Every structure is written in structure tokens, then in C-alpha cells.
């Protein structure tokens, strides 16, 4: 049998980052939370919580946390049909749904869908960020219930729906373009013109270069792990980068930014993958994600 009070303690420590905050949420002492977590770890023979500031779940702990998310969804559904099962003294337990998306989607269209969902639901969202080529890994590891991903093939145990494509423009300030690309884009110029790169997983600049030139070029780069900083960095003349169309459309029209190669866009197909176990419970979120994607992305499903 699963010790659900202990499992809930583990999930709350991981979610809040501390034993003290988990204790406050459950209206018990931090010592009681510590004893529950320790007892469960000793019983299972594994560490579930990495103690630190903040406290975080281990891989085994993450699996337990995701199980508790599923349990929370099932309990809310059951008490909606059988309200007499609810414990009035425990209050209303709000379920936190873990969702993964890429930073550019969050910065352009996904937050609109997420906000609309929260207006109609009392569920809370834990949105984690990773590259669109890697968000599916969060699903594989059971760390999220759904994800915006570039992976078209369904992750095992998931349903997949095409969303459309997020369009990118290779952009720079007019002064930067005139300095580094006076005769147009060449491999030699790209090898000396600083690019803007989100992180080591970011392949958009390299994909665009290969498509336009038919070869690989490794440009010098500034590292800017922020969607808005990418736009601001391009406007400030720091370098060139692949910026989402919704964020640079006005800048391109006003001439504050220019395309390195006019019309040479890069479209990144995106898909919505949802755990089959949670798909029915996330139906409203999925509907809002699809509605927003059809409105904001290109090549809509």
C-alpha cells in the first residue's frame, strides 16, 4: 500500500522547495513533514528529496510527484461526483499540473492559452522550459503531463496533435547588417559576425545557415537565455539571431530590424503531446492550446 500522507509530503516539499512551506500547506510541523519523508525513503530504500535551498525531487521523487498529480486529478473528479467523500477539515486541495514548453512558444502564444485555462479552472500550472527538441524528454521521464514539442512521433503513452509552425526571421539591426554583411550573406561574413544563441541546445541559427548556404558555419556567439533578450540584443546591435515572427513583426515593418536574407524564414513545426492517463482531465487545456495555436502559428493544423 502507498503511504499517501507521506507521498503528499514529498510532493509538497518538491513543489514548494522547503519542508517549512510544505508543513504550512498541510497545517503540520516541519518535523512531521521530515519524519514522513524520511520514513518513506527508508521504506523504499531510495532518496526522494535532495535537501538544499531549495529542496528538489530526485528522479525517483519526480516519479512519485507525477503519481500524486494523477491522484489529485482523480480525487477531484471523484469528489465532484461524490462530494460526501471530501474531508471538510482538509479544505480544497488544488492540483498542480506540470507542463513543458519551449521559451519562444511561452513568449509568443502559449501563455495566452495557459491563462485562458486558469480563468476557467482552479488547477495550478507548473510550466517548465526546455528546447522544443527536448521537451519530449520530460514526457518520457514522466516529469510532465503534457508538452509543446517538435517531436511528431508520439512519446510512448501519449497522444499527439499537430499545432502548426512557429516562424522565425534571421534578424539584425540595420547598422549591424551594414557592418558585417555589406555585400549580402556569405559564409566568410557569417564566420565573423556575432550570433545570438539561447543555450547549447539552440540549433536554429545553425539550421538556418545550413539551409541558406548548404554548408555548416560556426559563428562567434553571444549567449542570451531569454526570448525577449534575443530581440533586445538584435535591436541593440549585439548580433544577429533567429527571432519569432510575432516578436519582430513591428520592428521589421518600422525598419528597426532587417532580415539578413529577405523572405528566408525558418518554420519550426510544433506538436502538443499529452499523457493518455491525463488526457481527459486536460481536455480543456488542450482545447485552448489548439485554439490559440491555430490563431497564432503558421501552417495551422
Secondary structure, 3 states (H helix, E strand, C coil): CCCHHHHHHHHHHHHHCCHHHHHHHHCCCHHHHHHHHHHHHHHHCCCCEECCCCCEECHHHHHHHHHHHHHHHHHHHHHHHCHHHCCHHHCCCCCEEEEEECHHHHHHHHHHHHHHHHHHCCCEEEEEECCCCCHHHHHHCCCCCEEEECCCCCCCCEEEEEEEEEEEEEEECHHHHHHHCCCCCCHHHHCCCCEEECCCCCCHHHHHHHHHHCCCCCCCEEECCCHHHHHHHHHCCCCEEEEEHHHHHHHHHHCCCEECCCCCEEEEEEEEEEECCCCCCCHHHHHHHHHHHHHHCECCC
